[in-house]
């Protein structure tokens, strides 16, 4: 009996979630296709159907993070009037500060996986290079735009790694200041 596309997508998602949980809970050394299959409640063949290797599974995790972030960012960009200086950065700031980090385990899991295989950094580097280009060409001074982007990236990494020391009030002040920095003096 063939699985429907919906069932296959659910299986793929449960495999990705299981992989992140194993890496985070037990470390990269415990990350095996068998362990992921057991955690996801599928067969080893079920995992291999979606991800033919451990590297493909880690790449799938990286892609999942990037795709989810890009979907949030695209939504925020639609709400931001285009053409105004700083519009991309404002959408980026809103995206970072609005993400609830549903799966806080995913970024530390990816960090552990990337530490074990530095070639996986290429995909992440490409994403950050594209983000840097978008920030630098957002109509603001490129150095200021880069500083804003790096500060916002610091927020996401601190939150996802569980080392965020900002209380809600301070977080709001940081958000407001970053947002203010994206507006040229004459812009409201």
PyMOL CGO cylinders between C-alpha atoms (Angstrom):
from pymol import cmd
from pymol.cgo import CYLINDER

trace = [
    CYLINDER, 0.00, 0.00, 0.00, 1.44, 3.36, -1.06, 0.3, 1, 1, 1, 1, 1, 1,
    CYLINDER, 1.44, 3.36, -1.06, 1.49, 6.28, 1.31, 0.3, 1, 1, 1, 1, 1, 1,
    CYLINDER, 1.49, 6.28, 1.31, -0.26, 9.45, 0.34, 0.3, 1, 1, 1, 1, 1, 1,
    CYLINDER, -0.26, 9.45, 0.34, 1.84, 12.57, -0.14, 0.3, 1, 1, 1, 1, 1, 1,
    CYLINDER, 1.84, 12.57, -0.14, 0.47, 13.88, 3.14, 0.3, 1, 1, 1, 1, 1, 1,
    CYLINDER, 0.47, 13.88, 3.14, 1.52, 10.74, 5.01, 0.3, 1, 1, 1, 1, 1, 1,
    CYLINDER, 1.52, 10.74, 5.01, 4.95, 10.83, 3.41, 0.3, 1, 1, 1, 1, 1, 1,
    CYLINDER, 4.95, 10.83, 3.41, 5.35, 14.47, 4.43, 0.3, 1, 1, 1, 1, 1, 1,
    CYLINDER, 5.35, 14.47, 4.43, 4.34, 13.65, 8.01, 0.3, 1, 1, 1, 1, 1, 1,
    CYLINDER, 4.34, 13.65, 8.01, 6.87, 10.80, 8.09, 0.3, 1, 1, 1, 1, 1, 1,
    CYLINDER, 6.87, 10.80, 8.09, 9.59, 13.07, 6.72, 0.3, 1, 1, 1, 1, 1, 1,
    CYLINDER, 9.59, 13.07, 6.72, 8.79, 15.70, 9.37, 0.3, 1, 1, 1, 1, 1, 1,
    CYLINDER, 8.79, 15.70, 9.37, 8.82, 13.12, 12.18, 0.3, 1, 1, 1, 1, 1, 1,
    CYLINDER, 8.82, 13.12, 12.18, 12.19, 11.83, 10.96, 0.3, 1, 1, 1, 1, 1, 1,
    CYLINDER, 12.19, 11.83, 10.96, 13.63, 15.36, 10.99, 0.3, 1, 1, 1, 1, 1, 1,
    CYLINDER, 13.63, 15.36, 10.99, 12.23, 16.02, 14.47, 0.3, 1, 1, 1, 1, 1, 1,
    CYLINDER, 12.23, 16.02, 14.47, 13.61, 12.72, 15.75, 0.3, 1, 1, 1, 1, 1, 1,
    CYLINDER, 13.61, 12.72, 15.75, 17.04, 13.48, 14.29, 0.3, 1, 1, 1, 1, 1, 1,
    CYLINDER, 17.04, 13.48, 14.29, 17.17, 16.86, 16.04, 0.3, 1, 1, 1, 1, 1, 1,
    CYLINDER, 17.17, 16.86, 16.04, 16.04, 15.32, 19.33, 0.3, 1, 1, 1, 1, 1, 1,
    CYLINDER, 16.04, 15.32, 19.33, 18.69, 12.60, 19.21, 0.3, 1, 1, 1, 1, 1, 1,
    CYLINDER, 18.69, 12.60, 19.21, 21.53, 14.97, 18.37, 0.3, 1, 1, 1, 1, 1, 1,
    CYLINDER, 21.53, 14.97, 18.37, 20.44, 17.37, 21.09, 0.3, 1, 1, 1, 1, 1, 1,
    CYLINDER, 20.44, 17.37, 21.09, 19.71, 14.81, 23.80, 0.3, 1, 1, 1, 1, 1, 1,
    CYLINDER, 19.71, 14.81, 23.80, 22.46, 12.25, 23.17, 0.3, 1, 1, 1, 1, 1, 1,
    CYLINDER, 22.46, 12.25, 23.17, 25.03, 14.06, 21.04, 0.3, 1, 1, 1, 1, 1, 1,
    CYLINDER, 25.03, 14.06, 21.04, 26.29, 13.61, 17.51, 0.3, 1, 1, 1, 1, 1, 1,
    CYLINDER, 26.29, 13.61, 17.51, 27.98, 10.30, 18.35, 0.3, 1, 1, 1, 1, 1, 1,
    CYLINDER, 27.98, 10.30, 18.35, 24.55, 8.73, 19.03, 0.3, 1, 1, 1, 1, 1, 1,
    CYLINDER, 24.55, 8.73, 19.03, 23.15, 10.05, 15.76, 0.3, 1, 1, 1, 1, 1, 1,
    CYLINDER, 23.15, 10.05, 15.76, 22.60, 6.99, 13.58, 0.3, 1, 1, 1, 1, 1, 1,
    CYLINDER, 22.60, 6.99, 13.58, 19.94, 6.13, 11.01, 0.3, 1, 1, 1, 1, 1, 1,
    CYLINDER, 19.94, 6.13, 11.01, 18.80, 3.29, 13.31, 0.3, 1, 1, 1, 1, 1, 1,
    CYLINDER, 18.80, 3.29, 13.31, 18.44, 5.64, 16.30, 0.3, 1, 1, 1, 1, 1, 1,
    CYLINDER, 18.44, 5.64, 16.30, 16.49, 8.14, 14.22, 0.3, 1, 1, 1, 1, 1, 1,
    CYLINDER, 16.49, 8.14, 14.22, 14.20, 5.39, 12.91, 0.3, 1, 1, 1, 1, 1, 1,
    CYLINDER, 14.20, 5.39, 12.91, 13.53, 4.15, 16.44, 0.3, 1, 1, 1, 1, 1, 1,
    CYLINDER, 13.53, 4.15, 16.44, 12.89, 7.67, 17.77, 0.3, 1, 1, 1, 1, 1, 1,
    CYLINDER, 12.89, 7.67, 17.77, 10.56, 8.49, 14.85, 0.3, 1, 1, 1, 1, 1, 1,
    CYLINDER, 10.56, 8.49, 14.85, 8.71, 5.18, 15.09, 0.3, 1, 1, 1, 1, 1, 1,
    CYLINDER, 8.71, 5.18, 15.09, 9.54, 4.20, 11.51, 0.3, 1, 1, 1, 1, 1, 1,
    CYLINDER, 9.54, 4.20, 11.51, 11.71, 1.58, 9.90, 0.3, 1, 1, 1, 1, 1, 1,
    CYLINDER, 11.71, 1.58, 9.90, 15.30, 2.20, 8.87, 0.3, 1, 1, 1, 1, 1, 1,
    CYLINDER, 15.30, 2.20, 8.87, 14.07, 1.88, 5.29, 0.3, 1, 1, 1, 1, 1, 1,
    CYLINDER, 14.07, 1.88, 5.29, 11.49, 4.57, 6.02, 0.3, 1, 1, 1, 1, 1, 1,
    CYLINDER, 11.49, 4.57, 6.02, 14.26, 6.96, 7.07, 0.3, 1, 1, 1, 1, 1, 1,
    CYLINDER, 14.26, 6.96, 7.07, 16.45, 6.00, 4.10, 0.3, 1, 1, 1, 1, 1, 1,
    CYLINDER, 16.45, 6.00, 4.10, 13.53, 6.54, 1.71, 0.3, 1, 1, 1, 1, 1, 1,
    CYLINDER, 13.53, 6.54, 1.71, 13.52, 10.22, 2.64, 0.3, 1, 1, 1, 1, 1, 1,
    CYLINDER, 13.52, 10.22, 2.64, 17.21, 10.65, 3.50, 0.3, 1, 1, 1, 1, 1, 1,
    CYLINDER, 17.21, 10.65, 3.50, 19.65, 8.21, 1.89, 0.3, 1, 1, 1, 1, 1, 1,
    CYLINDER, 19.65, 8.21, 1.89, 22.47, 9.05, 4.35, 0.3, 1, 1, 1, 1, 1, 1,
    CYLINDER, 22.47, 9.05, 4.35, 23.23, 10.78, 7.64, 0.3, 1, 1, 1, 1, 1, 1,
    CYLINDER, 23.23, 10.78, 7.64, 24.61, 13.71, 5.68, 0.3, 1, 1, 1, 1, 1, 1,
    CYLINDER, 24.61, 13.71, 5.68, 21.38, 13.98, 3.70, 0.3, 1, 1, 1, 1, 1, 1,
    CYLINDER, 21.38, 13.98, 3.70, 19.44, 13.95, 6.96, 0.3, 1, 1, 1, 1, 1, 1,
    CYLINDER, 19.44, 13.95, 6.96, 21.54, 16.76, 8.42, 0.3, 1, 1, 1, 1, 1, 1,
    CYLINDER, 21.54, 16.76, 8.42, 21.18, 18.70, 5.18, 0.3, 1, 1, 1, 1, 1, 1,
    CYLINDER, 21.18, 18.70, 5.18, 17.43, 18.17, 5.54, 0.3, 1, 1, 1, 1, 1, 1,
    CYLINDER, 17.43, 18.17, 5.54, 17.57, 19.68, 9.03, 0.3, 1, 1, 1, 1, 1, 1,
    CYLINDER, 17.57, 19.68, 9.03, 19.49, 22.69, 7.73, 0.3, 1, 1, 1, 1, 1, 1,
    CYLINDER, 19.49, 22.69, 7.73, 17.03, 23.14, 4.87, 0.3, 1, 1, 1, 1, 1, 1,
    CYLINDER, 17.03, 23.14, 4.87, 14.10, 22.88, 7.30, 0.3, 1, 1, 1, 1, 1, 1,
    CYLINDER, 14.10, 22.88, 7.30, 15.44, 25.70, 9.45, 0.3, 1, 1, 1, 1, 1, 1,
    CYLINDER, 15.44, 25.70, 9.45, 16.17, 27.90, 6.43, 0.3, 1, 1, 1, 1, 1, 1,
    CYLINDER, 16.17, 27.90, 6.43, 12.79, 27.22, 4.78, 0.3, 1, 1, 1, 1, 1, 1,
    CYLINDER, 12.79, 27.22, 4.78, 10.82, 27.95, 7.96, 0.3, 1, 1, 1, 1, 1, 1,
    CYLINDER, 10.82, 27.95, 7.96, 12.75, 31.16, 8.53, 0.3, 1, 1, 1, 1, 1, 1,
    CYLINDER, 12.75, 31.16, 8.53, 12.32, 32.26, 4.91, 0.3, 1, 1, 1, 1, 1, 1,
    CYLINDER, 12.32, 32.26, 4.91, 8.56, 31.67, 5.13, 0.3, 1, 1, 1, 1, 1, 1,
    CYLINDER, 8.56, 31.67, 5.13, 8.36, 33.91, 8.22, 0.3, 1, 1, 1, 1, 1, 1,
    CYLINDER, 8.36, 33.91, 8.22, 10.55, 36.52, 6.53, 0.3, 1, 1, 1, 1, 1, 1,
    CYLINDER, 10.55, 36.52, 6.53, 8.49, 36.50, 3.32, 0.3, 1, 1, 1, 1, 1, 1,
    CYLINDER, 8.49, 36.50, 3.32, 5.35, 37.09, 5.38, 0.3, 1, 1, 1, 1, 1, 1,
    CYLINDER, 5.35, 37.09, 5.38, 6.96, 40.04, 7.16, 0.3, 1, 1, 1, 1, 1, 1,
    CYLINDER, 6.96, 40.04, 7.16, 8.28, 41.47, 3.89, 0.3, 1, 1, 1, 1, 1, 1,
    CYLINDER, 8.28, 41.47, 3.89, 4.74, 41.53, 2.50, 0.3, 1, 1, 1, 1, 1, 1,
    CYLINDER, 4.74, 41.53, 2.50, 3.68, 43.70, 5.44, 0.3, 1, 1, 1, 1, 1, 1,
    CYLINDER, 3.68, 43.70, 5.44, 6.59, 46.12, 4.93, 0.3, 1, 1, 1, 1, 1, 1,
    CYLINDER, 6.59, 46.12, 4.93, 6.25, 48.83, 2.28, 0.3, 1, 1, 1, 1, 1, 1,
    CYLINDER, 6.25, 48.83, 2.28, 9.00, 48.06, -0.22, 0.3, 1, 1, 1, 1, 1, 1,
    CYLINDER, 9.00, 48.06, -0.22, 11.29, 50.69, -1.60, 0.3, 1, 1, 1, 1, 1, 1,
    CYLINDER, 11.29, 50.69, -1.60, 11.83, 52.45, 1.71, 0.3, 1, 1, 1, 1, 1, 1,
    CYLINDER, 11.83, 52.45, 1.71, 15.35, 52.27, 3.10, 0.3, 1, 1, 1, 1, 1, 1,
    CYLINDER, 15.35, 52.27, 3.10, 15.68, 49.55, 5.73, 0.3, 1, 1, 1, 1, 1, 1,
    CYLINDER, 15.68, 49.55, 5.73, 12.56, 47.63, 4.70, 0.3, 1, 1, 1, 1, 1, 1,
    CYLINDER, 12.56, 47.63, 4.70, 14.33, 44.25, 4.52, 0.3, 1, 1, 1, 1, 1, 1,
    CYLINDER, 14.33, 44.25, 4.52, 16.04, 44.78, 7.89, 0.3, 1, 1, 1, 1, 1, 1,
    CYLINDER, 16.04, 44.78, 7.89, 12.74, 45.73, 9.57, 0.3, 1, 1, 1, 1, 1, 1,
    CYLINDER, 12.74, 45.73, 9.57, 11.15, 42.54, 8.25, 0.3, 1, 1, 1, 1, 1, 1,
    CYLINDER, 11.15, 42.54, 8.25, 14.22, 40.59, 9.40, 0.3, 1, 1, 1, 1, 1, 1,
    CYLINDER, 14.22, 40.59, 9.40, 14.02, 42.11, 12.90, 0.3, 1, 1, 1, 1, 1, 1,
    CYLINDER, 14.02, 42.11, 12.90, 10.29, 41.38, 13.18, 0.3, 1, 1, 1, 1, 1, 1,
    CYLINDER, 10.29, 41.38, 13.18, 10.89, 37.81, 12.00, 0.3, 1, 1, 1, 1, 1, 1,
    CYLINDER, 10.89, 37.81, 12.00, 13.64, 37.12, 14.55, 0.3, 1, 1, 1, 1, 1, 1,
    CYLINDER, 13.64, 37.12, 14.55, 11.73, 38.65, 17.43, 0.3, 1, 1, 1, 1, 1, 1,
    CYLINDER, 11.73, 38.65, 17.43, 8.44, 36.96, 16.50, 0.3, 1, 1, 1, 1, 1, 1,
    CYLINDER, 8.44, 36.96, 16.50, 9.72, 33.42, 16.11, 0.3, 1, 1, 1, 1, 1, 1,
    CYLINDER, 9.72, 33.42, 16.11, 8.60, 31.42, 19.10, 0.3, 1, 1, 1, 1, 1, 1,
    CYLINDER, 8.60, 31.42, 19.10, 11.42, 28.88, 18.73, 0.3, 1, 1, 1, 1, 1, 1,
    CYLINDER, 11.42, 28.88, 18.73, 8.94, 26.01, 18.80, 0.3, 1, 1, 1, 1, 1, 1,
    CYLINDER, 8.94, 26.01, 18.80, 11.76, 23.54, 18.45, 0.3, 1, 1, 1, 1, 1, 1,
    CYLINDER, 11.76, 23.54, 18.45, 14.54, 25.06, 20.50, 0.3, 1, 1, 1, 1, 1, 1,
    CYLINDER, 14.54, 25.06, 20.50, 16.52, 21.87, 20.02, 0.3, 1, 1, 1, 1, 1, 1,
    CYLINDER, 16.52, 21.87, 20.02, 16.99, 22.32, 16.31, 0.3, 1, 1, 1, 1, 1, 1,
    CYLINDER, 16.99, 22.32, 16.31, 19.72, 24.97, 16.16, 0.3, 1, 1, 1, 1, 1, 1,
    CYLINDER, 19.72, 24.97, 16.16, 21.92, 23.38, 18.86, 0.3, 1, 1, 1, 1, 1, 1,
    CYLINDER, 21.92, 23.38, 18.86, 21.44, 20.05, 17.10, 0.3, 1, 1, 1, 1, 1, 1,
    CYLINDER, 21.44, 20.05, 17.10, 22.59, 21.59, 13.84, 0.3, 1, 1, 1, 1, 1, 1,
    CYLINDER, 22.59, 21.59, 13.84, 25.56, 23.23, 15.56, 0.3, 1, 1, 1, 1, 1, 1,
    CYLINDER, 25.56, 23.23, 15.56, 26.65, 19.83, 16.87, 0.3, 1, 1, 1, 1, 1, 1,
    CYLINDER, 26.65, 19.83, 16.87, 26.19, 18.23, 13.46, 0.3, 1, 1, 1, 1, 1, 1,
    CYLINDER, 26.19, 18.23, 13.46, 28.09, 20.99, 11.66, 0.3, 1, 1, 1, 1, 1, 1,
    CYLINDER, 28.09, 20.99, 11.66, 30.91, 20.73, 14.21, 0.3, 1, 1, 1, 1, 1, 1,
    CYLINDER, 30.91, 20.73, 14.21, 31.28, 17.10, 13.18, 0.3, 1, 1, 1, 1, 1, 1,
    CYLINDER, 31.28, 17.10, 13.18, 31.26, 17.85, 9.42, 0.3, 1, 1, 1, 1, 1, 1,
    CYLINDER, 31.26, 17.85, 9.42, 32.51, 21.27, 8.40, 0.3, 1, 1, 1, 1, 1, 1,
    CYLINDER, 32.51, 21.27, 8.40, 31.38, 20.80, 4.79, 0.3, 1, 1, 1, 1, 1, 1,
    CYLINDER, 31.38, 20.80, 4.79, 27.83, 21.26, 6.04, 0.3, 1, 1, 1, 1, 1, 1,
    CYLINDER, 27.83, 21.26, 6.04, 28.73, 24.86, 6.81, 0.3, 1, 1, 1, 1, 1, 1,
    CYLINDER, 28.73, 24.86, 6.81, 28.65, 25.68, 3.09, 0.3, 1, 1, 1, 1, 1, 1,
    CYLINDER, 28.65, 25.68, 3.09, 24.85, 25.64, 2.97, 0.3, 1, 1, 1, 1, 1, 1,
    CYLINDER, 24.85, 25.64, 2.97, 24.64, 27.86, 6.05, 0.3, 1, 1, 1, 1, 1, 1,
    CYLINDER, 24.64, 27.86, 6.05, 27.34, 30.20, 4.71, 0.3, 1, 1, 1, 1, 1, 1,
    CYLINDER, 27.34, 30.20, 4.71, 25.34, 30.66, 1.51, 0.3, 1, 1, 1, 1, 1, 1,
    CYLINDER, 25.34, 30.66, 1.51, 22.28, 31.62, 3.53, 0.3, 1, 1, 1, 1, 1, 1,
    CYLINDER, 22.28, 31.62, 3.53, 24.19, 34.13, 5.65, 0.3, 1, 1, 1, 1, 1, 1,
    CYLINDER, 24.19, 34.13, 5.65, 25.89, 35.54, 2.55, 0.3, 1, 1, 1, 1, 1, 1,
    CYLINDER, 25.89, 35.54, 2.55, 22.48, 36.13, 0.98, 0.3, 1, 1, 1, 1, 1, 1,
    CYLINDER, 22.48, 36.13, 0.98, 21.25, 37.76, 4.20, 0.3, 1, 1, 1, 1, 1, 1,
    CYLINDER, 21.25, 37.76, 4.20, 24.31, 39.99, 4.26, 0.3, 1, 1, 1, 1, 1, 1,
    CYLINDER, 24.31, 39.99, 4.26, 23.71, 41.03, 0.65, 0.3, 1, 1, 1, 1, 1, 1,
    CYLINDER, 23.71, 41.03, 0.65, 20.08, 41.85, 1.40, 0.3, 1, 1, 1, 1, 1, 1,
    CYLINDER, 20.08, 41.85, 1.40, 21.06, 43.90, 4.45, 0.3, 1, 1, 1, 1, 1, 1,
    CYLINDER, 21.06, 43.90, 4.45, 23.90, 45.72, 2.69, 0.3, 1, 1, 1, 1, 1, 1,
    CYLINDER, 23.90, 45.72, 2.69, 21.63, 46.68, -0.23, 0.3, 1, 1, 1, 1, 1, 1,
    CYLINDER, 21.63, 46.68, -0.23, 18.68, 47.77, 1.90, 0.3, 1, 1, 1, 1, 1, 1,
    CYLINDER, 18.68, 47.77, 1.90, 19.18, 51.49, 1.34, 0.3, 1, 1, 1, 1, 1, 1,
    CYLINDER, 19.18, 51.49, 1.34, 21.05, 52.17, 4.57, 0.3, 1, 1, 1, 1, 1, 1,
    CYLINDER, 21.05, 52.17, 4.57, 24.76, 52.65, 5.15, 0.3, 1, 1, 1, 1, 1, 1,
    CYLINDER, 24.76, 52.65, 5.15, 26.13, 49.11, 4.51, 0.3, 1, 1, 1, 1, 1, 1,
    CYLINDER, 26.13, 49.11, 4.51, 28.23, 49.13, 7.71, 0.3, 1, 1, 1, 1, 1, 1,
    CYLINDER, 28.23, 49.13, 7.71, 25.24, 50.19, 9.83, 0.3, 1, 1, 1, 1, 1, 1,
    CYLINDER, 25.24, 50.19, 9.83, 23.04, 47.61, 8.11, 0.3, 1, 1, 1, 1, 1, 1,
    CYLINDER, 23.04, 47.61, 8.11, 25.64, 44.92, 8.82, 0.3, 1, 1, 1, 1, 1, 1,
    CYLINDER, 25.64, 44.92, 8.82, 25.84, 45.89, 12.49, 0.3, 1, 1, 1, 1, 1, 1,
    CYLINDER, 25.84, 45.89, 12.49, 22.04, 45.67, 12.75, 0.3, 1, 1, 1, 1, 1, 1,
    CYLINDER, 22.04, 45.67, 12.75, 21.98, 42.27, 11.03, 0.3, 1, 1, 1, 1, 1, 1,
    CYLINDER, 21.98, 42.27, 11.03, 24.72, 40.91, 13.26, 0.3, 1, 1, 1, 1, 1, 1,
    CYLINDER, 24.72, 40.91, 13.26, 22.92, 42.14, 16.39, 0.3, 1, 1, 1, 1, 1, 1,
    CYLINDER, 22.92, 42.14, 16.39, 19.70, 40.50, 15.26, 0.3, 1, 1, 1, 1, 1, 1,
    CYLINDER, 19.70, 40.50, 15.26, 21.55, 37.26, 14.47, 0.3, 1, 1, 1, 1, 1, 1,
    CYLINDER, 21.55, 37.26, 14.47, 22.96, 37.39, 18.00, 0.3, 1, 1, 1, 1, 1, 1,
    CYLINDER, 22.96, 37.39, 18.00, 19.42, 37.50, 19.37, 0.3, 1, 1, 1, 1, 1, 1,
    CYLINDER, 19.42, 37.50, 19.37, 18.37, 34.38, 17.47, 0.3, 1, 1, 1, 1, 1, 1,
    CYLINDER, 18.37, 34.38, 17.47, 21.46, 32.41, 18.46, 0.3, 1, 1, 1, 1, 1, 1,
    CYLINDER, 21.46, 32.41, 18.46, 21.24, 33.42, 22.13, 0.3, 1, 1, 1, 1, 1, 1,
    CYLINDER, 21.24, 33.42, 22.13, 17.57, 32.43, 22.26, 0.3, 1, 1, 1, 1, 1, 1,
    CYLINDER, 17.57, 32.43, 22.26, 18.00, 29.17, 20.40, 0.3, 1, 1, 1, 1, 1, 1,
    CYLINDER, 18.00, 29.17, 20.40, 20.98, 28.12, 22.49, 0.3, 1, 1, 1, 1, 1, 1,
    CYLINDER, 20.98, 28.12, 22.49, 19.14, 28.95, 25.70, 0.3, 1, 1, 1, 1, 1, 1,
    CYLINDER, 19.14, 28.95, 25.70, 21.63, 31.63, 26.78, 0.3, 1, 1, 1, 1, 1, 1,
    CYLINDER, 21.63, 31.63, 26.78, 19.37, 34.64, 26.26, 0.3, 1, 1, 1, 1, 1, 1,
    CYLINDER, 19.37, 34.64, 26.26, 19.75, 36.78, 29.38, 0.3, 1, 1, 1, 1, 1, 1,
    CYLINDER, 19.75, 36.78, 29.38, 17.37, 39.57, 28.33, 0.3, 1, 1, 1, 1, 1, 1,
    CYLINDER, 17.37, 39.57, 28.33, 14.18, 39.99, 30.27, 0.3, 1, 1, 1, 1, 1, 1,
    CYLINDER, 14.18, 39.99, 30.27, 11.03, 40.91, 28.34, 0.3, 1, 1, 1, 1, 1, 1,
    CYLINDER, 11.03, 40.91, 28.34, 11.40, 44.64, 28.95, 0.3, 1, 1, 1, 1, 1, 1,
    CYLINDER, 11.40, 44.64, 28.95, 15.06, 44.75, 27.87, 0.3, 1, 1, 1, 1, 1, 1,
    CYLINDER, 15.06, 44.75, 27.87, 14.26, 42.60, 24.85, 0.3, 1, 1, 1, 1, 1, 1,
    CYLINDER, 14.26, 42.60, 24.85, 11.57, 45.11, 23.83, 0.3, 1, 1, 1, 1, 1, 1,
    CYLINDER, 11.57, 45.11, 23.83, 14.02, 48.00, 24.27, 0.3, 1, 1, 1, 1, 1, 1,
    CYLINDER, 14.02, 48.00, 24.27, 16.57, 46.22, 22.06, 0.3, 1, 1, 1, 1, 1, 1,
    CYLINDER, 16.57, 46.22, 22.06, 13.88, 45.51, 19.46, 0.3, 1, 1, 1, 1, 1, 1,
    CYLINDER, 13.88, 45.51, 19.46, 12.77, 49.16, 19.46, 0.3, 1, 1, 1, 1, 1, 1,
    CYLINDER, 12.77, 49.16, 19.46, 16.33, 50.45, 19.12, 0.3, 1, 1, 1, 1, 1, 1,
    CYLINDER, 16.33, 50.45, 19.12, 17.22, 48.05, 16.30, 0.3, 1, 1, 1, 1, 1, 1,
    CYLINDER, 17.22, 48.05, 16.30, 14.02, 49.00, 14.52, 0.3, 1, 1, 1, 1, 1, 1,
    CYLINDER, 14.02, 49.00, 14.52, 14.76, 52.72, 15.01, 0.3, 1, 1, 1, 1, 1, 1,
    CYLINDER, 14.76, 52.72, 15.01, 18.23, 52.25, 13.52, 0.3, 1, 1, 1, 1, 1, 1,
    CYLINDER, 18.23, 52.25, 13.52, 16.64, 50.99, 10.27, 0.3, 1, 1, 1, 1, 1, 1,
    CYLINDER, 16.64, 50.99, 10.27, 14.83, 54.26, 9.69, 0.3, 1, 1, 1, 1, 1, 1,
    CYLINDER, 14.83, 54.26, 9.69, 16.61, 57.22, 8.15, 0.3, 1, 1, 1, 1, 1, 1,
    CYLINDER, 16.61, 57.22, 8.15, 16.19, 60.43, 10.16, 0.3, 1, 1, 1, 1, 1, 1,
    CYLINDER, 16.19, 60.43, 10.16, 13.37, 61.80, 7.97, 0.3, 1, 1, 1, 1, 1, 1,
    CYLINDER, 13.37, 61.80, 7.97, 11.43, 58.52, 7.89, 0.3, 1, 1, 1, 1, 1, 1,
    CYLINDER, 11.43, 58.52, 7.89, 8.70, 57.99, 10.57, 0.3, 1, 1, 1, 1, 1, 1,
]
cmd.load_cgo(trace, "trace")
